Amino acid sequence: MKVKQVTDASFKKYGKILTGIDFSEIYNVLEKIKYPETVEYAASFGPLEEPDFRQKISNTLYGELSVEIGYCCGHNKVLNALEYHRSSEANVAATDVILLLGQQSDITDDFKYDTAQLEAFFVPAGTAVELYATTLHYTPIGTKENNYAFKTGVILPFGTNFPLGVKLGAEAEEEKLPEEKLLFAKNKWLIAHEEGGEEGAFIGLTGKNISVDDLVI
């Protein structure tokens, strides 16, 4: 799979590069975080959520909706799963990363998705992107040059990726919509690959569990 630059026109159906916003507060905080051996995600991280900065991001990106500012960092070189939200997600790349992206409209009626439909994009350090609500995405992949390590700031409406609430009773369970089988956390619909190891996730990714070895930069 050829890795395209995030500036390539083909990225426009998945999102856009964010300009005119000073993300230096995110870069400064992430610079101090050590790389975990695997992958660590924090939906909301206090040092990133200084009130004035958080309000500015809320106003600029989410029309004054309450937001959470967290991070995803560690070492990763494989796809494992894809997710989508009912909202855009902003990714602030503190290191070079590769994003594997697809479109929600390509999910089949029985919630299967062929990973051969994905496209890969290189996002250089110091670049922030908005991924649209209809964009399938998951954990960024680190580059070989950085030993697959990566650091990314993640901005979403507040509550996204928080644990789900009280489980429904048996009668209410029967009334659930089919898509709800994908609901893995609040505002997070997840489709996993059988090799991904995402316990409790719906297995619906077909084709190869794409890794760095499958990518050509």
C-alpha positions as CSV (number, residue, x, y, z in Angstrom):
1,M,0.0,0.0,0.0
2,K,1.4,3.4,-1.1
3,V,1.6,5.9,1.7
4,K,0.4,9.3,0.5
5,Q,1.2,12.7,1.9
6,V,-1.5,14.3,4.0
7,T,-1.4,17.2,1.5
8,D,-2.5,14.9,-1.3
9,A,-5.9,15.7,-2.7
10,S,-7.2,12.3,-1.9
11,F,-7.1,13.1,1.8
12,K,-9.9,15.7,1.4
13,K,-12.7,13.1,1.5
14,Y,-11.4,12.0,5.0
15,G,-10.6,15.3,6.6
16,K,-8.6,18.5,6.3
17,I,-5.4,20.0,7.6
18,L,-6.0,22.5,10.4
19,T,-4.4,25.9,10.1
20,G,-4.6,29.1,12.0
21,I,-4.7,27.4,15.4
22,D,-1.8,27.5,17.8
23,F,-1.4,23.9,19.2
24,S,1.9,24.7,20.9
25,E,0.4,23.9,24.3
26,I,-0.3,20.3,23.1
27,Y,3.2,19.9,21.6
28,N,4.9,21.2,24.8
29,V,3.0,18.8,27.1
30,L,3.5,15.8,24.8
31,E,7.2,16.4,24.6
32,K,7.5,15.6,28.3
33,I,5.6,12.3,28.1
34,K,7.7,9.2,27.8
35,Y,6.8,6.7,25.1
36,P,5.0,3.7,26.6
37,E,6.1,0.3,25.4
38,T,2.7,-0.5,23.8
39,V,-0.1,2.1,23.3
40,E,-1.6,4.4,25.9
41,Y,-4.7,6.5,25.4
42,A,-6.1,9.2,27.7
43,A,-9.4,10.7,26.5
44,S,-9.0,13.7,28.8
45,F,-5.7,14.8,30.3
46,G,-5.6,17.7,32.7
47,P,-2.2,19.3,31.6
48,L,-3.6,19.6,28.1
49,E,-6.9,21.2,29.2
50,E,-5.8,24.6,30.5
51,P,-9.2,26.5,30.6
52,D,-8.5,29.3,28.2
53,F,-6.9,26.9,25.6
54,R,-9.7,24.4,26.0
55,Q,-12.3,27.1,25.5
56,K,-10.5,28.4,22.4
57,I,-10.5,24.9,20.9
58,S,-14.2,24.5,21.9
59,N,-15.1,27.7,20.1
60,T,-12.9,27.1,17.0
61,L,-13.5,23.5,16.3
62,Y,-16.7,22.5,17.9
63,G,-19.0,25.5,17.9
64,E,-18.8,25.9,21.7
65,L,-19.6,22.3,22.5
66,S,-17.6,21.0,25.5
67,V,-14.5,19.2,24.5
68,E,-11.9,16.8,25.8
69,I,-8.2,17.0,25.0
70,G,-6.2,13.9,25.5
71,Y,-3.4,11.9,23.9
72,C,-2.5,8.7,22.2
73,C,1.1,7.6,22.3
74,G,3.4,4.6,22.5
75,H,4.6,2.2,19.9
76,N,2.4,0.8,17.1
77,K,2.9,-0.7,13.7
78,V,-0.4,-2.5,12.9
79,L,-4.0,-1.6,12.2
80,N,-6.0,-4.0,14.6
81,A,-9.3,-2.2,14.4
82,L,-11.2,0.8,12.9
83,E,-13.6,3.2,14.7
84,Y,-15.9,6.0,13.9
85,H,-17.7,8.7,15.9
86,R,-20.8,10.9,15.4
87,S,-18.4,13.8,15.4
88,S,-15.1,15.0,13.9
89,E,-11.8,14.1,15.7
90,A,-8.8,16.4,15.7
91,N,-5.4,14.7,15.7
92,V,-2.3,16.8,16.6
93,A,0.8,15.0,15.5
94,A,3.7,15.7,17.9
95,T,5.8,13.1,15.9
96,D,5.6,11.8,12.4
97,V,2.7,9.3,12.1
98,I,0.9,7.3,9.5
99,L,-2.9,7.2,9.5
100,L,-4.9,4.3,7.9
101,L,-8.2,5.8,6.8
102,G,-11.4,4.5,5.3
103,Q,-15.0,5.7,4.8
104,Q,-18.0,4.6,6.8
105,S,-20.1,4.3,3.7
106,D,-18.0,1.3,2.6
107,I,-19.1,-0.8,5.6
108,T,-21.5,-3.5,4.4
109,D,-25.0,-4.0,5.7
110,D,-23.7,-6.8,8.0
111,F,-21.0,-4.4,9.3
112,K,-18.0,-5.9,7.5
113,Y,-15.2,-3.9,6.1
114,D,-12.5,-5.0,3.7
115,T,-9.2,-3.5,4.8
116,A,-8.0,-3.4,1.1
117,Q,-10.2,-0.3,0.8
118,L,-8.1,1.7,3.3
119,E,-5.7,4.4,2.3
120,A,-2.5,5.4,4.2
121,F,-1.4,9.0,4.8
122,F,1.8,10.4,6.2
123,V,1.3,13.2,8.7
124,P,4.5,15.0,9.6
125,A,5.3,16.2,13.1
126,G,3.8,19.6,13.8
127,T,0.7,19.0,11.7
128,A,-2.9,18.9,13.0
129,V,-5.7,17.3,11.0
130,E,-9.5,17.1,11.4
131,L,-10.9,13.6,10.6
132,Y,-14.6,13.8,9.6
133,A,-17.2,11.9,11.5
134,T,-17.6,9.5,8.5
135,T,-13.9,8.6,8.5
136,L,-12.8,5.2,9.7
137,H,-9.6,5.5,11.7
138,Y,-7.8,4.1,14.7
139,T,-4.4,4.1,16.5
140,P,-1.7,6.0,14.5
141,I,1.2,4.0,13.2
142,G,4.7,5.1,14.1
143,T,7.5,5.3,11.5
144,K,10.4,2.9,11.2
145,E,12.8,5.8,11.6
146,N,11.3,6.4,15.1
147,N,11.2,2.7,16.0
148,Y,7.4,2.8,15.5
149,A,7.0,5.3,18.4
150,F,4.5,8.1,18.2
151,K,2.8,10.9,20.1
152,T,-0.5,12.4,19.1
153,G,-2.9,14.9,20.8
154,V,-6.6,13.9,20.4
155,I,-9.5,16.3,20.6
156,L,-13.2,15.2,20.7
157,P,-16.5,16.3,22.1
158,F,-16.5,15.7,25.9
159,G,-17.4,12.2,26.9
160,T,-16.2,10.4,23.8
161,N,-14.5,7.1,24.5
162,F,-15.7,7.2,28.1
163,P,-17.1,3.9,29.4
164,L,-20.6,3.0,28.5
165,G,-23.4,3.5,31.0
166,V,-25.7,1.0,32.7
167,K,-26.5,-2.0,30.6
168,L,-30.1,-2.4,29.3
169,G,-32.4,-5.1,30.5
170,A,-33.3,-8.1,28.4
171,E,-36.4,-6.4,26.9
172,A,-34.6,-3.2,26.0
173,E,-31.7,-5.3,24.5
174,E,-34.1,-6.8,22.0
175,E,-35.1,-3.3,20.8
176,K,-31.5,-2.2,20.1
177,L,-30.6,-1.3,16.5
178,P,-28.2,-3.6,14.7
179,E,-25.4,-1.0,14.7
180,E,-25.4,-0.9,18.5
181,K,-23.4,-4.2,18.4
182,L,-20.5,-2.0,17.4
183,L,-20.8,0.5,20.3
184,F,-17.6,0.0,22.3
185,A,-17.6,3.2,24.3
186,K,-19.5,6.4,24.4
187,N,-19.6,7.9,20.9
188,K,-17.2,5.1,19.7
189,W,-18.3,2.4,17.2
190,L,-15.6,-0.2,16.7
191,I,-15.0,-2.9,14.1
192,A,-12.0,-5.1,15.0
193,H,-9.8,-7.6,13.1
194,E,-9.7,-11.1,14.4
195,E,-6.0,-10.7,14.9
196,G,-6.3,-7.4,16.7
197,G,-6.9,-8.6,20.3
198,E,-9.6,-6.1,21.1
199,E,-11.5,-8.0,23.8
200,G,-15.2,-7.7,23.5
201,A,-15.1,-5.9,20.2
202,F,-17.3,-6.8,17.2
203,I,-15.1,-8.7,14.7
204,G,-15.9,-7.3,11.2
205,L,-12.6,-6.4,9.5
206,T,-11.9,-8.7,6.6
207,G,-8.7,-8.9,4.6
208,K,-5.2,-8.3,6.0
209,N,-4.5,-6.8,9.4
210,I,-2.3,-4.1,7.7
211,S,1.1,-3.4,9.3
212,V,4.1,-1.2,8.6
213,D,5.5,-4.0,6.5
214,D,2.6,-3.6,4.0
215,L,3.3,0.1,3.5
216,V,5.5,1.8,1.0
217,I,6.5,5.4,1.8
